[in-house]
Amino acid sequence: MSMRVLVVEDEAPIREMLCFMLEQKGYEPVEAADFTEAVALVKEPYPELILLDWMIPGGSGIQFIKLMKQEELTRNIPIVMLTARGEEEDKVRGLEVGADDYITKPFSPKELTARIKAVMRRSAPTATEEVIDVQGLRLDPVSHRVTANDLPLDMGPTEFRLLHFFMTHPERVYSREQLLNNVWGTNVYVEDRTVDVHIRRLRKAMAVTGHDVLIQTVRGSGYRFSSRI
């Protein structure tokens, strides 16, 4: 599945142009024309990036960012502001409330694509080298070791990458296609059911200490890593 991008823009021609540009680059755009519609679309499956106009009916881009930052499940979604307001103080205000980047209209498709890629690289938590700990399940990206309640867990490199992705993206449902793209890569041909095989192996490795319950099957949607049972 392509990366899901929420486009919040009240001017239909600009919104359609943005969605067309995104589709051409392999993204999956979702459209919102006003504040209320945008808020309603930030739900499972969550967008992986938000392109946000400053002035939208029913509220402002600044208000929208503040709302996203209040919620645990949405505060880490990268947001790129698209606006005709090019004054430095506006840029500073947008960045200070939590926008990850600020693009002034007009802009080229090439610039937009480059900015999106840069923001996604910066915000990707899988790039972290910090040890991650969830309820006694510890993953060390540097030494490639996983322990559960101080007991070493034995798993293959694919299961390690899968667990790393889950632990850095908790409480969100991912389809098999999304997991394939994020863990195996977009240039590798692997069948969807391969994910199920590796999920079973990963759960088996984690079952020793009961941590397998952290990987939940969401019927009809995919899988979620969650400490909420």
Buried (B, 14 or more C-beta within 10 A) or exposed (E): BBBBBBBBBBEEEBBBBBBEBBEEBEBBBBBBBBBEBBBEBBEEBBBBBBBBBBBBEBBBBBBBBEBBBEEEBBEBBBBBBBBEBEEEEBBEBBEEBBBBBBBBEEEEBEEBBEBBEEBBEEBEBEEEEEEBEBEEBBBBBEEEEBBBEEEEBEBEEBBBBBBBBBBBBBEBBBBBEBBBBBBBEEEEEBEEEBBEEBBEBBBEBBEBBEBBEBBBEEEEEBBBBBEEE
